[in-house]
Amino acid sequence: MKLLVCLKQVPAKDAPLKLNSAGSWIVEDVSYEVSEPDAYALEEALRQKEAHGGEVTVITVGPQRAAQVLREALAKGADKAIHVEGDGTQLLDSFATAEAITRAIPGQHFDLILTGLQSDDSGAAQVGVILAELMGIPHATIIMQIEPVPGGVRVKRELEGGAFQYLEMPTPAVLTIQSGINKLRYATLMGIKQAKSKPLSKINAETDGISVELNRLVIERLYVPGAQKKTERITGTAKDAAARIASVLKAQGIGAGE
């Protein structure tokens, strides 16, 4: 089985984020890490390879610094890596990112393409499903389990209310993996050494026609939410206080459907 895993480099969870002077993006002098949901997608791909054989390729779209997540993936056991690199690629939206991945793998056949359910930064949960649409292949989201079957895979999806859905689907297919599906591994010293000899190909985003001009999402302004606190002291009789509380709750839409 040939698997492709899409990885994204995001600011570290404890990174102190600051906005640039234009309020259009963050100041990027922070530490970075792989988006945790994507780390679970990689772990699932490696487990599928160990259980059923095959090959795992990882891909990322991002500036030069994003190669870090590819090297870490190779050290954990991935076989190949693809880096769609270019200035400004960190500003691509979900559609442009999916388009970049599609253009980076023409003619390559993958049985499964795995992504994290959503990224830790934007949390849009769109790259996987857009990628499937661009490639014209089926997809399923919030995957908790993958089992190969003749002609495809059987997957377990998490639904609302603690329910699950089991379905069989043909391959190739795109699956977005739920965080917590497995236990993440660490790269071994041997894996780190072996990663240096594994192929990591680079694709120039601009040469491939990838730029923010492909974006379907326009960011007007980013801002840090201001602290807001308003306290109202309700006095009077119990009847008057109850009426005032009911009025406030109704104005805020609380209990309106009851």
C-alpha positions as CSV (number, residue, x, y, z in Angstrom):
1,M,0.0,0.0,0.0
2,K,1.3,3.4,-1.0
3,L,0.4,6.2,1.4
4,L,0.8,10.0,1.2
5,V,0.6,12.0,4.4
6,C,0.1,15.8,4.3
7,L,1.9,17.6,7.1
8,K,1.7,21.3,8.1
9,Q,4.2,23.2,10.2
10,V,2.5,25.5,12.7
11,P,3.6,27.8,15.6
12,A,4.4,25.8,18.7
13,K,1.5,25.7,21.2
14,D,3.3,27.8,23.7
15,A,4.7,30.3,21.2
16,P,4.0,33.9,22.2
17,L,2.2,35.2,19.1
18,K,2.3,38.8,18.0
19,L,0.8,40.6,15.1
20,N,2.8,42.5,12.5
21,S,2.4,46.2,12.1
22,A,-0.2,45.8,9.4
23,G,-2.3,43.4,11.4
24,S,-2.3,41.0,8.5
25,W,-0.2,38.1,9.9
26,I,1.8,37.1,12.9
27,V,5.5,38.1,13.5
28,E,7.2,34.8,12.6
29,D,10.1,34.9,15.0
30,V,8.6,32.0,17.0
31,S,9.3,28.3,17.3
32,Y,7.5,25.8,15.1
33,E,6.3,22.2,15.2
34,V,4.2,19.8,13.2
35,S,0.5,20.3,13.6
36,E,-0.6,17.6,16.1
37,P,-3.5,16.2,14.1
38,D,-1.1,15.7,11.2
39,A,1.2,13.8,13.5
40,Y,-1.6,11.4,14.2
41,A,-2.1,10.9,10.4
42,L,1.6,10.1,10.0
43,E,1.5,7.7,12.9
44,E,-1.5,5.9,11.4
45,A,0.3,5.7,8.0
46,L,3.4,4.2,9.6
47,R,1.3,1.6,11.4
48,Q,-0.5,0.6,8.2
49,K,2.9,0.2,6.5
50,E,4.2,-1.9,9.4
51,A,1.1,-4.1,9.4
52,H,0.5,-4.5,5.7
53,G,3.7,-3.3,3.9
54,G,4.1,-0.5,1.5
55,E,5.6,2.9,1.4
56,V,4.9,6.2,3.1
57,T,5.6,9.6,1.5
58,V,5.1,12.8,3.4
59,I,4.5,16.2,1.8
60,T,4.3,19.8,3.1
61,V,3.6,23.2,1.6
62,G,5.5,25.9,3.3
63,P,8.6,28.1,3.4
64,Q,12.1,26.8,3.9
65,R,11.7,26.3,7.6
66,A,8.9,23.8,7.0
67,A,11.4,21.2,5.9
68,Q,11.8,20.4,9.6
69,V,8.5,18.5,9.8
70,L,9.6,16.4,6.8
71,R,12.9,15.5,8.3
72,E,11.2,14.5,11.6
73,A,8.7,12.3,9.6
74,L,11.6,10.6,7.8
75,A,13.3,10.0,11.1
76,K,10.1,8.3,12.4
77,G,9.9,5.9,9.5
78,A,8.5,7.7,6.4
79,D,10.3,6.6,3.2
80,K,10.2,9.8,1.0
81,A,9.4,13.5,1.4
82,I,8.2,16.2,-0.9
83,H,8.5,19.9,0.0
84,V,6.5,22.5,-2.0
85,E,8.6,25.5,-1.0
86,G,8.4,29.2,-1.6
87,D,8.2,32.6,0.1
88,G,4.6,33.4,1.2
89,T,3.4,29.7,1.1
90,Q,2.6,30.1,4.8
91,L,-0.2,32.5,3.7
92,L,-1.9,30.0,1.4
93,D,-5.5,29.1,2.3
94,S,-7.0,25.6,2.3
95,F,-7.9,25.7,-1.4
96,A,-4.5,26.9,-2.5
97,T,-2.7,24.4,-0.3
98,A,-4.8,21.5,-1.7
99,E,-4.1,22.8,-5.2
100,A,-0.4,22.9,-4.4
101,I,-0.4,19.3,-3.2
102,T,-2.4,18.2,-6.3
103,R,0.1,19.8,-8.6
104,A,3.1,18.3,-6.8
105,I,2.1,14.7,-7.4
106,P,1.0,14.4,-11.0
107,G,1.2,10.8,-12.3
108,Q,1.9,9.4,-8.8
109,H,-0.5,6.8,-7.5
110,F,-1.3,6.6,-3.8
111,D,-3.8,4.1,-2.4
112,L,-4.5,6.5,0.6
113,I,-3.9,10.1,1.2
114,L,-4.0,11.0,4.9
115,T,-4.4,14.4,6.6
116,G,-5.0,15.5,10.1
117,L,-8.7,16.4,10.8
118,Q,-7.8,20.0,11.1
119,S,-4.7,22.1,11.6
120,D,-3.7,23.6,15.0
121,D,-3.5,27.1,13.6
122,S,-6.5,27.8,11.3
123,G,-8.6,24.8,12.3
124,A,-10.5,25.0,8.9
125,A,-10.6,21.2,8.4
126,Q,-10.9,21.7,4.6
127,V,-7.6,20.7,2.9
128,G,-8.4,17.0,2.9
129,V,-11.9,17.3,1.5
130,I,-10.8,19.9,-1.1
131,L,-7.9,17.7,-2.1
132,A,-10.3,14.8,-2.7
133,E,-12.5,17.0,-4.8
134,L,-9.6,18.3,-6.9
135,M,-8.4,14.8,-7.5
136,G,-11.8,13.3,-8.2
137,I,-11.5,10.6,-5.6
138,P,-13.7,9.6,-2.5
139,H,-13.0,10.9,1.0
140,A,-14.1,10.3,4.5
141,T,-13.5,12.4,7.6
142,I,-12.9,12.0,11.4
143,I,-11.4,8.5,10.9
144,M,-10.7,6.4,14.0
145,Q,-9.7,3.1,12.4
146,I,-8.5,1.9,9.0
147,E,-8.6,-1.8,7.8
148,P,-7.6,-2.8,4.3
149,V,-10.2,-5.0,2.5
150,P,-10.3,-6.4,-1.1
151,G,-10.6,-3.4,-3.4
152,G,-10.4,-0.7,-0.8
153,V,-10.5,0.0,3.0
154,R,-13.0,-0.3,5.8
155,V,-13.0,2.7,8.1
156,K,-14.5,3.7,11.4
157,R,-15.8,7.3,11.6
158,E,-16.6,9.2,14.8
159,L,-20.0,10.9,14.7
160,E,-21.8,13.1,17.2
161,G,-23.1,11.9,20.5
162,G,-20.6,9.1,20.9
163,A,-21.8,7.2,17.8
164,F,-19.6,5.6,15.1
165,Q,-20.1,4.8,11.5
166,Y,-18.4,1.9,9.6
167,L,-18.2,2.0,5.9
168,E,-16.2,0.4,3.1
169,M,-14.8,2.6,0.3
170,P,-12.6,2.1,-2.7
171,T,-9.1,3.3,-3.1
172,P,-7.6,5.7,-3.9
173,A,-9.2,7.8,-1.3
174,V,-8.5,10.7,1.1
175,L,-9.0,10.2,4.8
176,T,-8.8,12.9,7.5
177,I,-7.6,11.3,10.8
178,Q,-9.0,12.1,14.2
179,S,-6.5,13.1,16.9
180,G,-6.1,10.4,19.5
181,I,-6.5,7.5,17.0
182,N,-3.2,6.1,18.2
183,K,-0.2,6.8,20.4
184,L,2.5,8.9,18.8
185,R,6.0,7.6,18.5
186,Y,9.4,9.3,19.0
187,A,12.1,9.3,16.4
188,T,14.9,6.9,17.4
189,L,18.6,7.7,17.0
190,M,18.9,5.2,14.3
191,G,15.9,6.7,12.5
192,I,17.5,10.2,12.7
193,K,20.6,8.8,11.1
194,Q,18.7,7.0,8.4
195,A,16.6,10.0,7.6
196,K,19.7,11.8,6.2
197,S,19.9,9.4,3.3
198,K,16.2,9.3,2.4
199,P,15.0,11.3,-0.6
200,L,13.6,14.7,0.0
201,S,12.5,16.4,-3.2
202,K,11.8,20.1,-3.5
203,I,9.3,21.8,-5.8
204,N,9.4,25.5,-6.3
205,A,5.9,26.8,-5.6
206,E,6.2,29.8,-7.9
207,T,7.4,27.6,-10.8
208,D,4.4,25.3,-10.2
209,G,2.0,28.3,-10.4
210,I,1.3,28.3,-6.6
211,S,0.8,31.7,-5.0
212,V,-1.6,33.6,-2.7
213,E,-3.5,34.6,-5.9
214,L,-5.1,31.1,-5.7
215,N,-6.6,31.8,-2.3
216,R,-10.4,31.8,-2.0
217,L,-10.2,33.2,1.5
218,V,-9.3,36.8,2.1
219,I,-8.0,37.9,5.5
220,E,-9.1,41.5,6.1
221,R,-7.5,41.9,9.5
222,L,-6.2,39.9,12.5
223,Y,-6.5,41.1,16.0
224,V,-6.1,40.0,19.6
225,P,-9.5,39.9,21.3
226,G,-9.8,42.5,24.0
227,A,-10.7,41.5,27.5
228,Q,-14.3,42.3,28.2
229,K,-16.1,42.1,31.5
230,K,-19.4,43.6,32.5
231,T,-21.0,42.9,35.8
232,E,-24.5,43.9,36.7
233,R,-25.7,43.9,40.2
234,I,-29.4,43.0,40.5
235,T,-31.2,44.2,43.6
236,G,-34.8,44.3,44.8
237,T,-37.2,41.6,45.8
238,A,-36.8,38.0,44.7
239,K,-39.6,38.4,42.2
240,D,-38.1,41.5,40.7
241,A,-34.6,39.9,40.5
242,A,-36.0,36.8,38.9
243,A,-37.8,38.9,36.3
244,R,-34.6,40.8,35.5
245,I,-32.5,37.6,35.2
246,A,-35.1,36.1,32.9
247,S,-35.0,39.3,30.8
248,V,-31.2,39.3,30.5
249,L,-31.1,35.6,29.6
250,K,-33.7,36.1,26.9
251,A,-31.8,39.1,25.5
252,Q,-28.7,36.9,25.2
253,G,-30.6,34.1,23.5
254,I,-30.2,31.6,26.4
255,G,-33.1,29.3,26.7
256,A,-34.8,30.8,23.7
257,G,-35.5,27.4,22.3
258,E,-36.9,25.9,25.4
